[in-house]
Amino acid sequence: METLTSLLLFLLLSLLPFLTFLLKRKPHSTCYILNYECYKPSEALKLDTSASCKVVLRNPNLGWEQYKFLLKTIVSSGLGEETYSPPSVVAGREADPSLPDSLQELDHIFYQTLDSLFAKSRVSPQEIDILVVNVSLLSPSPSLSSRIINRYKMRPDVKAFNLSGMGCSASLVAVDLVRHLFKVYGNALAVVVSTESLGPNWYRGVDKSMMLSNCLFRSGGCSMLLTNRSKFRDRAIFKLNHLVRTHFGANDEAHNCCIQVEDDDGHPGFRLTKKLTTAAAKVFVINLKVLLPKILPPWEIIRFFFVYLRSGKKKKKQLMETLGSAGGLNLKSGVDHFCIHPGGRAVIDGVGKSLGLSEYDLEPARMALHRFGNTSAGGLWYVLGYMEAKKRLKKGDRIMMISFGAGFKCNNCLWEVLRDLDDPNVWEDCIDRYPPKSLANPFAEKYGWINDECLSFVRIKDCVFSSCAS
């Protein structure tokens, strides 16, 4: 009997650390989104055709070749007449940006989206446990996260993080950070704020690879409220099922294809090279090789495996380079909607071709690009908002978010819709006009037209330039 008691005591002592771990373990590591709020600038900040022309003409460094390049780029960009620019650019101060201008630009985005988010979610700023702010191109001191904490008088123990330099896929980097923090902090509420600082980074030189950013990037941003509180599940709209981050920065071409630099004349800006699409394609496939086995049903993986085995050497290489193309994986067996970063027409077309997607699948990204432009880290949420405004999102649907960013990075995830969604959002006043009959940019109609070889009769500033490409 004594021996049995000693044995039981020994077993209890041996199991004590494990039992203590189970009792102290925080079980609420699930990541839900309660609400998200996209930024809607005022009408005064719209960068329509006429405003774009005025901004272009204010740059004294541009010659005819640069004008021609800009016009061709704007016409083929996929952007419409209703995108927005920073207040400093509208006011004509892009040549000499100041810190107050830069902070004012971000304050508009921060406070409009956060005020609305807190009101809609019925959550007080003092209840927030984690705050993550990502703005790639501006990092003042005190930090931008501190600026938000001061404005909303958040608690002294709030866990604040300020991410910079993460590029267009920064919002998923922030979500991933929150997801991991939720494994440590139970019953927590987190806010992620994703936007970009455009005003102080408006390019004033003549390098064509750096002029592209002025044509594509526009003001926008989004604030999201996330939680791992199980009691909030009935209020949540999305649940994060999987998230995979891939960094291709060890490759020199990929690292340099999307980079903040100064040109030969000392003008700072953001360079987008022709290697960007190649880097995106390579890092995308690397990411999908990890993500797809997590989100596709086993029978689809097995089917693909047998197709791969029966294929010749050339076909095998093609299958692995374009996983979702004809004959490859059927992504729609595990995904209902594709939320693609609206970085530009080439990005959207490239993803669509790689995954074998239809125009219906690509429509949300194309419309977000047309209506709001490339809003950097906030772009994904305008695409998501379009899906919701079109009443596409039903309970149980799975949404694959696809994002690319400087570094070069590819961050993708899968969300599950927890209830039918039709809440009013940033698209409310214009969704009935989308998709438009034509995505042609009106710049061509007002300021010229383009054929295969010639750009002619470009009317600018009451003057008529006539030139043919040689």
N, C-alpha and C positions, 0 to 999 in steps of 0.2 A: 504493500500500500504506500509505504514511504517512497519507494522507487517510482511508483506511478505518479505520485504528487510532484516529485522532483522533475520527472519528465514533462509533465504538463506545465509546470512553472518555467522550465527551460524553453519549451515551445512558445509559451506566451511572451516571454522576454525576447525570443528571436523574432516573433511576429510584431512586436510592439512598434518598431520603426515603420513597418509597412502599414499598420493600422493607423498610426499617427499621420502618415502621408495621405491615406484615404480620407481621414476626417478633415484634414486641412486643405486638401486639394480643391481648387476652385473649378467647379464643373461647367461654368458658363463661358466656354471659349468660342461659342457660335457667334458669328458676326451678322447682325441684321442692319438694314437701312430703314430708319423710321421715316425720313423725309429728305428731299434734296431741293435746292432752290437755285435756279440759274439767274444770272444777271441780265437785266433788260435796261440798257442805257436810255437816256432821254432822246427825244427826237432831234434835239440840237446837236447831238454827236453823230448823226448819220453821215456816212461817207458815200454819198451817191456819186453819179458820174461827174456832175459839175464840181463837187467838192474835191474829188480825186484829181481832176484836171488842175484845180487851183494849187493843190499841194505839190503836184509834179512841177508846175511852173515856178514855184518858189525856190526850187533848187537851182542856184546859178551855175552849178558844175555840169549840168546836163547839156549835151549837144544833140544834133539830129539823130545820130545812131542810138543814143540812149533813149530818146523819146520813142523811137520806133520800136525798140526792144520792150519798153514799158507798155506801150499800147498793145503789142502782140500778146504780152503776158497777161495783161488785164482782161483782154477779150477772151482768152482761152482758159482763164483761171477757174471758172465755175462759180465765181462770186456774183451776186446780184446787186441790186440798187440799195439794199437796206442794211448793209453791214455798218459797224460803228468804229470810230477811231477815238483815241485818247483826247481828253479836253485840251491838252497842250498843243496837239497837232491841229485841231479845229481852230484854235486861237492863233495859229501861225508861229508857235514858239518851239517847233521841233528842232530848229537850228541851234538853240541854246537852252537845253533842258536844265531845269533846276530841281533840287531835292524836294522843295514844297510841291512843285508840279507832279513829281513822281509819286509822292505820298498821297496827294489829292486823288490821283487816278485810282490808286488802290483802295483808298477810303471809300470811294463811291461803290466799288464792287463789294468790299468786305461788309459794309454796314447795311446796304440794301438787301443783300442775300441773307445775312445773319438775322437782321430784324424780322424778316419774313419767315425764316426758318424757325426761330424761337416761337413766334406767334402761332404759326400753323401747327407746330408740334406740341404746343402747350407745355413747353419745357423752359425753365428759367436758366439764364447763363450761369447762375451760381450752382446749378446742378451738374455742370460739365466737369468730368474727371480728366479728360484727355483732349488736348487741342493740337492739331497738326496743320501747319500752314505751308503751302508750297508756292513759291514765286521764284522762277529760275534766275531772272536777270536783275534783281534788286535785292540787296542784303544790307539794310541799314542797321545802325545800333542806337537805341535798343532794337531788338528784332521785331519783325512784323507780327509775330505771335504775341509778343509783349504789348504791342500797340492794341491788339484786340482785347487782351486781358485787362488793360487799363480802361478801355472804353466801356466794357461790360462788367467791370468790377468783379471778375471771377475769383474763386477761392484761392487762398495762398498755396494750397496743396495740389492745384491743377498741374497735370503733367504736360508741359508745353514743348513742342518740337517745331523747328523752323528749317525747312528743306529748301535748298537753292541749287541751281545748276542741273536739275533733273529733267528739264525739257518737257515735251508734250505728253509724255506718259507718266508725269509726276503724280497725278491723282491716284493711280493704281499703286504707285510706290507708297503713298500715304495710307491708302486702305490696307495694304499689306503690313505696314508698321502697326496700325491699329489692331489688325487681326492678331498679331503676335503679342501685343500688349494685353489684349483681352485674355490671353492664356495666363497672365500674371495677376491682372486686376479683375476680380469678379464683380458682377452687377454694376458695370460702368457705363457711362455715356461719353461718347467721343464726337468731336466736331472736326471735320476736314474742310479746309478752305483751299480751293485750287484756282489759280489765275495766273496772269503774266503781266509784267511791266513793259509796256510798249513805247510810251512817250520818250523816255531817255535813251531808247535803243533804236530810234528811227534813223535809218541810214541816209547819209547825205552825200555819198560819193558816187562813183561811176562804175564800180565793179559789178558786172551783171549778175554774178552768183550771189552777191550781197543785196542787190536791188530786189531780188525775188521776195525777200521777207516783207518788204513794204507792200507788195502786191497781194500777199496771202494772209498775213496775220492781222487780226482785228480784235477789238476789245470784247472781253467776255470773261466769265468765271462762274464758279459754282461752289456752294457750301452744302455739306452733307452732314446729317445727324445719324450716327451709328451707335449700336448698343449690343451688349451680350446679356442683358437682363431678360430672363425667360418670361417674366410677367408682361413684358412689352411685345411679345411675339405677335399677339393679336392686333397690335397697332402697326407692326412693321409691314413694309411693302416689298422688300427683297431680302433674300438670305444668300450669303456668299457660300457657295459650295466648293469652289476650287479657285486658286490663283497661282500662276506660275510666272516668275520673273526671269528674264534671260538678258545677260549683259555681254555684248560682243566687242567691248572696248579694247580687248587685247589685239584686235585687228586694226592696223594703222589706218587703212582706207576708211573703215567704218567709223573709227574714232574721229577722223577729220572731216567727215562728209556733212556734218551739221554742227557748226562750231562758232563761237563768238570770238571775233578777231578785229584787228584794225587793218584797213587796206594800205596800199603803198603810199597814200597821201595822208595817212594818219586818221582817217575817218573810221570810228568804231561802228560795228554792225554785226549781223549774223549771216554767216556764209552757208549756203546750201549748194552742195556740189552735185555733179551728175552721178556720183557713186552712191548717192543716198538710196535710190531704188534698189540697187544691187545689194547694199548692206541690209536693207529692210527685208528683202526676199530671203537672204541667208539666215538672218537671226529669227525670222518668222518660222521657218521650217524647224530650226533647233528648238524653239519654244513649243511648237505643236507636237513634236515627238514626245515631249513630257506631258503636255496637257491632254491630248486626245485620248490616250489610254485611260485617263481618269474620268472622262465625261461621256465616252461612247459606250454603248452596250457591248458585252463580251462577244456576242455573235457577229457584230460588225468588225471587230478586231480580228476574229478568226477568219472571216470571209476575206478580209484584206490580206491576211497572212498567206492564204492559199493562192490568191491572185498573184501575190508577189513571188511565191515559189514557182508558179507556172510560167512566169514572164522571162523573157530573154534579158541579157545584160543591159541593153540600151533601155528597155522598158522598165527594168528595176530601178535604174538611175532616175528615170522620169517620174516614177511613182513616188520615190523618196524626196524628190525636189518639189513636187506639186502634189501634196498629200490629198487634197480635196478635189483634184481635177477628174476628168472623165476616166473611169476605170479604177480610181483610187478609193479613198474612204468616203462614205456617205455621211457627211457631217450632220445632216438633218435628222439622222437617227438618234442624235443626242443633243441637238441644238434647235431651238425654234426661231430665234431671232439673232441677227448679227449686228452688234453695235460697234461700228468701225470708226476709228479716229478720223475726223474730216480734215486731214492735213493738206489735201489737194486732190485734184482729179487723178493724178498719176498714182497716188497712194491707194485711193478707193478702187480704181480700175485694177491695180496690181493684186490687191487682196481678193477682189472678186474673181479674177482669172485663176489665181492660185487655189481658191477653195471651190471653184465651180459654182459660184452664186448667181442667182437670177437678178434681174433689174429690180424686182420687188424687194429682194434682200438688201440691195445697195441703196434703195431710195432714201431711207432715213439719213444716211451719211451724206448723200448728194444734196439733199434739201437743207441739212444743217450747214453745209459749206456755202450753199447759195444764199441762205438767209442771214447767217451770222459770220461766215468766213472761218478761217482757221483760228480758233480761240485758244490754241495751245492746250494746256492741261485741263481746261474746262470743256473742251470740245466734245468729249464722249457723252457728257450729260445733256447737251443740246440734242444729240442724236437720240438718246434715251427718251428725252422729253417729247420728241417728234413721234416716236412709237406710241407713247402714252396718249398724246393728243389725238392720234389716229385710232385710238381704242384697239390697238393690236395686242396689248398685253393682258393676258388672262391668267387666272390662278393656275399654278403648276407649270407655266411656260418657263423655258430655260433661255437665258440671254447670254451670248458669248461676247464679251468686251475685248476689243483688239486695239492695242495702242503701241505707238512707236515714239521714241524720244532720243535726244542727243545722248551720245555716250559711246556706242550706239546701243539702245535698249529696245526690247520688245516685252511688254507686260500684258498678259492676257488672263481673263478670269471668266468664271461662269456664275451667273446669278440665277436664283429661282424666284419667280413671281409668287407672292404669298396671297394676293387677292386681285380680283379684277380691278384694273386701274383706269380711271378717267378723270382724275383730279385736274382742275385748271392749272396751267403752267405758263411758261414764257412764250409758248406758241399760241396761246388762246386767241389773240386778236388777228392772227393771220393764217391759221391752219386750214381754213376753208379755201385759201388761194393756192394750196399746195397739194400735189405737185403742179407747177405751172405747165402750160402747154409747151413752152420752150425755155431752155436754160441759157439761151444766147445772151451774152452780156450787151446791154444797150449802149455801151461805150462805142461799139462798132457802128451803130446806127447814127450816133450823134457826132462822132469824131472821125469816121472813116470806115473803110471795109478792107478785108484781107482776102486775097486769093493765094494761089500756090506760090507765086513769086513776087508779088508786088503789093506794097502798102501805099495807097495814093489818096490824095485829097483829104489830108488830115487837118481838120479845122481846129486850130488852137489859138486862143487869145486874139480873136478877130483877124487872124492871119491864115493864109492857106499855104501849107508846105506841100510840095509835090515831089515825090521821090520814088524810085524803083530799086528794089534790091538787086544788086549785081552779083 
